[in-house]
Amino acid sequence: MSQNYSIAVGGDHAGFKLKNQLLVHLLELGHEPVDFGPDSADSVDYPDHAHAVAESVAKGENQLGILICGSGNGVCITANKHADIRAALCWKPEIAALARQHNDANIICLPARFLSVKQAFETVEAWLNAEFEGGRHQNRVAKINC
C-alpha cells in the first residue's frame, strides 16, 4: 500500500453488511474510514447516503469514497452527479485498478449482491493501491466535468 487515506464509506440496506465488513478491513489496512450509513439493514434511499459520501469527497473532507448498494449502479449514478467526482462501478480488481490508473476514480462503487467479501476486499485493495497515471489520461479526465 502506497499511502493511508481518509475514506468516506456509505451505501444502502443491500450494502449494509458489506459496508460494515469493509470498515473493519480498512482500519486493519491503516486507513481512516468514516461511516456515512446506513446504520441498519432497514430499507433506505441510497441517494441520501451516496450524496453525503460524494459531497464529503468533493469538498476534500475525505480523500476517497466507497459506496455499496445491491447492484452498485444507483450509488454510482448518484455520486457522479457531483462535480469533481469520478465514481466507478467495479466488481473485480483489474477494473478497479484501471478506474484509478486511467480515470482517476475517487469513489469506487461496489455491487454487494454480486461480490463475495473476499472479492470486495481484493477489488477495494487493488483500487487503493493503484495510482493515477496522468499523461494521456489527464487530458481525458480534464474533459469529464460539465
C-alpha positions as CSV (number, residue, x, y, z in Angstrom):
1,M,0.0,0.0,0.0
2,S,1.4,3.3,-1.0
3,Q,-0.4,5.6,1.4
4,N,-3.2,5.7,4.0
5,Y,-6.4,7.5,3.1
6,S,-9.4,9.1,4.9
7,I,-12.2,7.2,3.2
8,A,-15.9,8.1,3.3
9,V,-18.0,4.9,3.2
10,G,-21.7,4.5,2.7
11,G,-24.5,2.8,0.8
12,D,-27.9,1.3,1.3
13,H,-29.6,-1.6,3.1
14,A,-28.3,-4.1,0.5
15,G,-24.8,-3.0,1.1
16,F,-25.1,-2.6,4.9
17,K,-23.4,-5.9,5.9
18,L,-20.5,-5.5,3.4
19,K,-20.1,-1.9,4.4
20,N,-19.5,-2.9,8.0
21,Q,-17.1,-5.6,7.0
22,L,-15.2,-3.1,4.8
23,L,-15.0,-0.5,7.6
24,V,-13.1,-3.1,9.8
25,H,-10.9,-4.2,6.9
26,L,-10.0,-0.6,6.0
27,L,-9.0,0.1,9.6
28,E,-6.8,-3.1,9.6
29,L,-5.1,-1.8,6.5
30,G,-4.3,1.5,8.3
31,H,-6.9,3.7,6.6
32,E,-9.3,6.1,8.3
33,P,-12.8,5.1,7.2
34,V,-15.7,7.4,8.0
35,D,-19.1,5.7,8.2
36,F,-21.9,7.6,6.3
37,G,-24.5,5.0,6.9
38,P,-26.9,3.4,6.8
39,D,-26.9,2.3,10.4
40,S,-29.0,-0.8,9.9
41,A,-30.2,-3.2,7.2
42,D,-33.6,-1.5,7.2
43,S,-34.7,-0.1,3.8
44,V,-33.2,3.3,3.0
45,D,-33.0,5.6,0.0
46,Y,-29.5,5.1,-1.4
47,P,-29.2,8.7,-2.7
48,D,-29.2,10.1,0.8
49,H,-26.0,8.2,1.7
50,A,-24.4,8.5,-1.8
51,H,-24.8,12.2,-1.9
52,A,-23.3,12.6,1.6
53,V,-20.2,10.5,0.6
54,A,-19.8,12.3,-2.7
55,E,-20.1,15.7,-1.1
56,S,-17.5,14.8,1.5
57,V,-15.0,13.7,-1.2
58,A,-15.8,16.7,-3.4
59,K,-15.2,19.1,-0.5
60,G,-12.0,17.4,0.4
61,E,-13.2,16.3,3.8
62,N,-12.3,12.7,2.8
63,Q,-9.7,11.8,0.2
64,L,-11.7,8.9,-1.3
65,G,-15.1,7.3,-1.1
66,I,-16.6,3.8,-1.2
67,L,-20.3,3.3,-2.0
68,I,-22.1,0.0,-1.8
69,C,-25.6,-1.0,-2.9
70,G,-27.2,-4.1,-4.4
71,S,-26.0,-3.5,-8.0
72,G,-23.7,-0.6,-7.4
73,N,-25.5,1.3,-10.1
74,G,-27.7,3.5,-8.1
75,V,-25.0,4.9,-5.8
76,C,-22.7,5.3,-8.8
77,I,-25.2,7.3,-10.8
78,T,-25.9,9.5,-7.8
79,A,-22.3,10.2,-6.9
80,N,-21.4,11.1,-10.5
81,K,-23.9,14.0,-10.3
82,H,-21.4,15.9,-8.2
83,A,-18.7,18.0,-9.8
84,D,-15.2,16.6,-9.4
85,I,-16.5,13.2,-8.5
86,R,-15.4,10.3,-10.7
87,A,-17.3,7.3,-9.3
88,A,-16.6,3.9,-10.9
89,L,-18.6,0.7,-10.7
90,C,-16.1,-2.1,-10.0
91,W,-16.5,-5.8,-9.4
92,K,-13.0,-7.2,-9.9
93,P,-9.5,-6.0,-9.1
94,E,-8.4,-5.3,-12.7
95,I,-11.4,-3.0,-13.3
96,A,-10.8,-1.2,-10.0
97,A,-7.1,-0.6,-10.7
98,L,-7.9,0.7,-14.2
99,A,-10.5,3.0,-12.8
100,R,-7.9,4.6,-10.7
101,Q,-5.0,4.5,-13.2
102,H,-6.9,5.8,-16.2
103,N,-9.9,7.6,-14.9
104,D,-8.6,8.9,-11.5
105,A,-11.7,7.5,-9.9
106,N,-12.1,9.0,-6.4
107,I,-15.1,6.9,-5.5
108,I,-15.5,3.1,-6.0
109,C,-18.9,1.6,-6.2
110,L,-19.5,-2.0,-5.3
111,P,-22.4,-4.3,-6.2
112,A,-22.9,-6.1,-2.9
113,R,-25.3,-8.7,-4.3
114,F,-22.7,-9.9,-6.8
115,L,-19.4,-10.0,-4.8
116,S,-18.2,-12.2,-2.0
117,V,-16.5,-10.4,0.9
118,K,-13.1,-11.7,-0.4
119,Q,-13.8,-10.3,-3.9
120,A,-14.9,-7.0,-2.4
121,F,-11.7,-6.7,-0.3
122,E,-9.5,-7.6,-3.3
123,T,-11.3,-5.1,-5.5
124,V,-11.0,-2.3,-3.0
125,E,-7.4,-3.0,-2.3
126,A,-6.5,-3.0,-6.0
127,W,-8.2,0.4,-6.3
128,L,-6.4,1.8,-3.2
129,N,-3.0,0.5,-4.3
130,A,-3.3,1.9,-7.9
131,E,-2.2,5.4,-8.8
132,F,-3.5,7.8,-11.5
133,E,-1.1,7.5,-14.4
134,G,-1.7,11.1,-15.7
135,G,-0.2,11.6,-19.1
136,R,-2.6,11.0,-21.9
137,H,-5.3,10.1,-19.3
138,Q,-5.1,13.6,-17.7
139,N,-6.4,15.3,-20.8
140,R,-9.4,12.9,-20.9
141,V,-10.1,13.3,-17.2
142,A,-10.0,17.1,-17.6
143,K,-12.9,16.8,-20.1
144,I,-15.2,14.9,-17.7
145,N,-16.8,17.8,-15.7
146,C,-19.6,19.7,-17.5
